């Protein structure tokens, strides 16, 4: 019976489970944020790629005069 009493009072695994639950919750929040912002980030990177590839297209898209002109 002494073994069962010690086992019932042992809480060392509870802390590990709590840390695991916190890590899982943080990962769910990160996945949700990436899913929510994914489309807008793709748009931003596409705009940057356009500007790096073709400065005149970038200037026209931003309604700004081209540099040096």
C-alpha positions as a Markdown table, in Angstrom:
| # | Residue | x | y | z |
|---|---|---|---|---|
| 1 | Unk | 0.0 | 0.0 | 0.0 |
| 2 | Unk | 2.9 | 2.4 | 0.7 |
| 3 | Unk | 3.9 | 2.3 | -3.0 |
| 4 | Unk | 0.4 | 3.3 | -4.1 |
| 5 | Unk | 0.2 | 6.1 | -1.6 |
| 6 | Unk | 3.5 | 7.5 | -2.8 |
| 7 | Unk | 2.4 | 7.2 | -6.4 |
| 8 | Unk | -0.9 | 9.0 | -5.7 |
| 9 | Unk | 1.0 | 11.9 | -4.1 |
| 10 | Unk | 3.7 | 12.2 | -6.8 |
| 11 | Unk | 3.1 | 15.3 | -8.8 |
| 12 | Unk | 6.4 | 15.5 | -10.8 |
| 13 | Unk | 4.8 | 14.6 | -14.1 |
| 14 | Unk | 2.1 | 17.2 | -13.7 |
| 15 | Unk | 4.6 | 20.0 | -14.4 |
| 16 | Unk | 5.8 | 18.4 | -17.6 |
| 17 | Unk | 2.2 | 18.0 | -18.8 |
| 18 | Unk | 1.5 | 21.7 | -18.0 |
| 19 | Unk | 4.5 | 22.8 | -20.0 |
| 20 | Unk | 3.4 | 20.6 | -22.8 |
| 21 | Unk | -0.1 | 22.1 | -22.8 |
| 22 | Unk | 1.4 | 25.7 | -22.8 |
| 23 | Unk | 3.7 | 24.8 | -25.7 |
| 24 | Unk | 0.7 | 23.4 | -27.6 |
| 25 | Unk | -1.3 | 26.5 | -27.0 |
| 26 | Unk | 1.5 | 28.8 | -28.1 |
| 27 | Unk | 1.9 | 26.7 | -31.3 |
| 28 | Unk | -1.8 | 27.0 | -32.1 |
| 29 | Unk | -1.6 | 30.7 | -31.7 |
| 30 | Unk | 1.4 | 31.0 | -34.0 |
| 31 | Unk | -0.3 | 28.8 | -36.6 |
| 32 | Unk | -3.4 | 31.0 | -36.4 |
| 33 | Unk | -1.4 | 34.2 | -36.8 |
| 34 | Unk | 0.5 | 32.8 | -39.8 |
| 35 | Unk | -2.7 | 31.6 | -41.4 |
| 36 | Unk | -4.3 | 35.0 | -40.9 |
| 37 | Unk | -1.4 | 37.1 | -42.1 |
| 38 | Unk | -0.2 | 34.7 | -44.8 |
| 39 | Unk | -2.2 | 36.3 | -47.7 |
| 40 | Unk | -1.1 | 39.8 | -46.8 |
| 41 | Unk | 2.6 | 38.8 | -46.5 |
| 42 | Unk | 2.4 | 37.1 | -49.9 |
| 43 | Unk | 1.1 | 40.4 | -51.3 |
| 44 | Unk | 3.9 | 42.4 | -49.7 |
| 45 | Unk | 6.6 | 40.0 | -51.0 |
| 46 | Unk | 5.1 | 40.1 | -54.5 |
| 47 | Unk | 5.2 | 43.9 | -54.4 |
| 48 | Unk | 8.8 | 43.9 | -53.3 |
| 49 | Unk | 9.7 | 41.4 | -56.0 |
| 50 | Unk | 8.0 | 43.5 | -58.6 |
| 51 | Unk | 9.9 | 46.6 | -57.5 |
| 52 | Unk | 13.2 | 44.8 | -57.5 |
| 53 | Unk | 12.6 | 43.4 | -61.0 |
| 54 | Unk | 11.1 | 46.4 | -62.7 |
| 55 | Unk | 11.5 | 49.9 | -61.2 |
| 56 | Unk | 9.1 | 51.6 | -63.6 |
| 57 | Unk | 6.3 | 49.1 | -62.8 |
| 58 | Unk | 6.9 | 49.8 | -59.1 |
| 59 | Unk | 6.8 | 53.5 | -59.6 |
| 60 | Unk | 3.6 | 53.2 | -61.6 |
| 61 | Unk | 2.0 | 51.0 | -59.0 |
| 62 | Unk | 2.9 | 53.4 | -56.2 |
| 63 | Unk | 1.9 | 56.6 | -58.2 |
| 64 | Unk | 5.3 | 58.0 | -57.8 |
| 65 | Unk | 7.6 | 59.4 | -60.5 |
| 66 | Unk | 10.5 | 57.2 | -61.5 |
| 67 | Unk | 13.8 | 58.0 | -59.9 |
| 68 | Unk | 16.0 | 60.3 | -62.0 |
| 69 | Unk | 13.1 | 61.3 | -64.2 |
